[in-house]
């Protein structure tokens, strides 16, 4: 089978003799992924053997209370019952690419086979005509496609692929007072609810989306202060909150700052006026712009995610984090296969230290 026009264009783009930047392909379509980076930086691991990751969570009260007595009054005893078990199913993921020996020959790369093993070597004189290593670039693209798709899954709710990992949308709900998460009913267990202010929650009788305005010191800023206080009610030593925001949410916050002013130790003295403003902090924590949220239509949203050990955490099965595979080629096809697999799960041990907030 001959090459398609797109395949030939891909080969030529990588090997073009007069390529302006020899040895480097400039990437223009790789966006930053702060949420994925944050989850990966704090990721843990678990062992196999079961289909779920399971652990106990506590509501904090076991059902007993102090009672007064005097002398030989009869007193009562109770058996604490404030413990539940949460279950999160781990999922397996695969991404793989195929590359023909012919493509590599065009790029001056020879495939050396020893049984089922395949290795590559650069042909003599390759540097005179091949300016980009096609195999390296293909593998680089594979890695970026892996990261892109995992980032999208982590932002989602698991509905796009029931065999893939369910992301924050399955744990931090826009209407947090309904449904079941990790096998624990949110209605029957109010402690198992995240904070929220969304249009959907407002329609359900809860807090609606925030209408940003500069009056009263800033409606959005004031609301964020209140929510920070409410989330701290159950804060513990391992709570570690990160804010991830869409661009409209950050712009609304900035607009309130500009309208009301903010404190500075230096003022304007000796400084050239500059109307720009860096993305702000709230309570000392950066409001991080997450480009993926804009791509997903969530530019007006902010997630306050507890990414500590008892909050939301990404876990990889031991030895199964971005595992590389090089399957043997079929006997009747001169091709190379490269694959990456991952087995993991997003869990939460505490929800009431995290929140979902939208502006109207």
N, C-alpha and C positions, 0 to 999 in steps of 0.2 A: 504494500500500500504506500503510495507517495505521500509526501508531506502536504498538509493543508496550507493555504496562504498564511494563516496566523502563525503556524509553527515555523515556517520559513522566515517570517518577519521576526520572530523571537530569536532565532539563530543569528540572523543578520544583525539585529540590534545589539547582540552581545559581542559579535566578532567584527563589526565594521572596521575596515582598515584605517580609516581616518577619524576614528572616534576621538572627540576633543579632549577627554580626560582619560588618558590611558590607564587601564587597570582599575577603574572605579566607575560604578554605575550609581548615579545620583538618584536617591529615592525621593519621590515627591508625593507619595500617597500613603505614608506610614504615620498615622496619628499617634500622639501620646496616649497612654492607657494607665492613668494614675490609679484607678481602682484595682485593676488587675495587678499592678506592681505592688500595691499595698497589701493585697491578700497574699500574694506570693512571698513577700518579705516576712510575713508573720505566719506562714503556713506551717502546719504540723503534719504528723503522719499517724497512720494506724495500721494494724496488722490485719491480714485476711482471716478467713475462717467463718465469717458470718456475712449475710447479705446486707446487714445494716450496721451503722455505728450507733451504739446505744449508750445512754448514760442517765443518771438520776438528776433531777432538778427539784429545787425546793421552793415553796411559796413563801417561806419565812415563818409561818405560824403553823402550829400543830393542832390547834383546837382547844388548848387549855387556857386557864386564866387564874390569877391570884384570887383567893377567897379568905375572908377574915375568919378568925376563930379565937376562942378564949378557953382557958382551962382544958377540960377533957371533951370539948365539942368534937363530934365526928367530922372528919374531913374526907374529901374524895381524891381519887387518883385517875389519871387518864393515859391513854396510849396515843402518842403523837402520830398524826396521819398526814402531815403536810409535804409528802414526797411523791413525785411522779417520775415516770420514765419516758424519755424522748427517743425516737428512732428516726434516723435519716439513712436512706438507701444510697450506697455508693454506686457509681456508674463508670462504665468503661468507654473510652473514646479512641478514635483512630483517625489519622490523616496520612495519606501516602501519595507519592508521586512516582511516575514512570518516565524514564529517559532512554531513548534509543541509542545504540552504539553508533549509528550513523550521525546523529546530532553531535556526539562527542568527537567523532573523526573530523567533522567539518570545523570544529573548534581546536583541532590539533591535539586531541586527547585520545590515547589508546587504552582500551580495556584489556587487562591481563587476567585471564581466568585460570584457576587451579581447582578443578572439581567444581564445587558449588560456590567457591569463594571468588569474588570479583574485586580487583583493585585497578587503579588507574595510574598512568604515567604520561607526562608531557612528551610529545614527539620532538625530535631534534629539529631546531629551527622554528619551533612554534611561535617564539616571541616576535618573529618578523611579521606575522600576519594576524595573530590572535591577541587582542588587546584586553579582553575580559575573560576570566575563567568561567565558562558556561556552567560547569558543574557546581562551582561555589555559589554562583548566583541563583541557580535553581534551588539549591539547598537553603540558601538565605530566604528565598521566596516561600519555601515550605515552612520555615520557622516562623515567618511573619504571618502566614495564613493560619498556622496553629494558634499564635497569640491572638490574632484578630477574632477567630471563632470562639476561643475560650473567653475572651473579654465580653463578647456578645452573650454567651451563655451565662456568665456571672451576673450580667445586668438583667437577665430575663427571669421568668417564673417557671420554666420547665415545660411550658405548653408547646413549644415549637418542636421538641424532640423528647418524647417520654423516656427514651433510652439514654439521654444525656443528662448532665448535671443540672439541677434546678438552682437558679441563682437567687439574688437578694429579693427579687419580686415574689418569691414563694415564701419568704420569711418576714420581710418588712412590708406589711400590707397597707394599701391606701385606706381600707376600712378594717382596722385592726381588731374589731370586736366580734368578728365572725370567723367561722371556719376552724380548721384543725391544722396545726403545724407540728411536725415531728410526732404525730400521734396524740398530741395533747389538745384538748378542746379549749379554744380561746374564750368561748362564752362562759363555760363553767369555771374557768381559771383566769380571772382578771390579771393576775400577775404575769401571765403569758401573752401579753399584748404590747406591741410597740407603740410609741407616741405617733400621732399623725395630725395633719391639718391639710385636708384635700377636699376638692369639690364633692367627691364620692362620699367621704366621711360626713361632710356637712349634710348631704341628702339623707344620710342614715341617722341623723340626730347628733353627730359629733362635731368636732371643730372643722369648719369649712376652710377653703383656700384663703390665704392671707392677701388682703388688699393693701398693697404698698402705698404709703403716702408720707410726705415729709412732716406733716403736722404732729404735734405732741412729741417732738423729739425723734420721730421716725417710727411708723407703725410696724414695719418689718423688723427693725432693730430691736424695738421693745418686745415684740413677740418672741424673737430668738432668745432674748434674755430670759423671758418667762419659761420657755421650753428647756433651756439649759438647766434652770433651777428644778423643773419637774423631773427631768431625766436623772438629776443628781440624787433624787430621793432614794434610789436603790443602788447608787454608785458604790463600788467596792474597790479594793486595792488593785485589781487587775483591769478595771475599766479604762479603755483607751479609745476616745472618740476621734474619728476623722470625718470632716465635712467634704462631700462631693456634690458639686452644683452644676446646673446648666447655666449657660451664658446670660439668659434673661434674669435669672434669680440674682446673679452677681451684679448685673447692671442696676437692678432695682435697689439693692443694698447700697451700691455706690451713689445712686441718685439721692438717697436719703442722707448719706454722709455729706455730699456736696451742699445740699440744701441747708443742713443744720450746722455744718462745720465740725471739726474734730480737733483734739488737743495736740499741740506740738511743742517740743522743748526749744526748738530753734526759730520758729516763726519764719517771716519773710526776709529778715535781716541778712544781707550778704548773699542772698540766693537769687538766682535768675528765675523769674516766675515760670512755672510749668503747670499747665492745666491737666496733665495726665495723672492717673492714679493707678497704682498697683492694685492687684486683687487684694481685698482686705482680709483681716482676721476677725474672728468673733470669739471673745473670751480667750484670746491668745492662741486660737487654733485657726489655721488658714482655711478660707473658703476656696477649695481647689476646684478649678474648672475641669470638668470631665467632658472632653469632646464627644465621647460615645453617647452621653445623655442627649446632647443636641441632635446627633444623628438619629436617635430613637424617638424624637419628638418630645423629649423631657427637658427642654431648655428652661422651663419655669420651675423645675423641681430642685430640691436640696435633700440629700440623704445625710443624716447624722448617724454614722455607723460605729457602734462599739466594736472595735477590732481587737480587743484584749482577749485573754485566754478564756474568759467566761462570756464573751459576746459572740459575734459571728466570726467563724474561722474556716478557712479552706484547709482541708486535710487531704493528703495524698497517701495512697496505700504504699507501704514500705517497698522501695525499689521500683515503683511504678510511676514516678514523676518524669514526664517527658522522656520515656524510654524509646531508644532508637532501635530500628529493625532494618535489616538488609536481606530480604528474602531472596532465595536462589531464583534465577530466571527459569522460565519454562524451557524445555529442551528445544522447542521449535520457534523461539522468539529471542532475537538479539537485543535485549533490553536490560536496564538496571532499575531496581526498585529500592526506594528509600521510604521508610515509614516511621511514624511517631505514634506511640500510644500513651494514654494517661488514664489512671484509675483514681477517682477522687470523689469528694463529697463536700458540700458546704453545710456546716452545722451551726446551730445557735444554742447556747446554754442559758442565755438571758436575753430577753427582748425589750424590757422596759427601760433600758439605757440607750436605746436607739430610736430614731424617728424618721418620718417621711413628711416633707413639707413642700407645698406648692404655693405659688403666688397666683392671684386671680388674673 
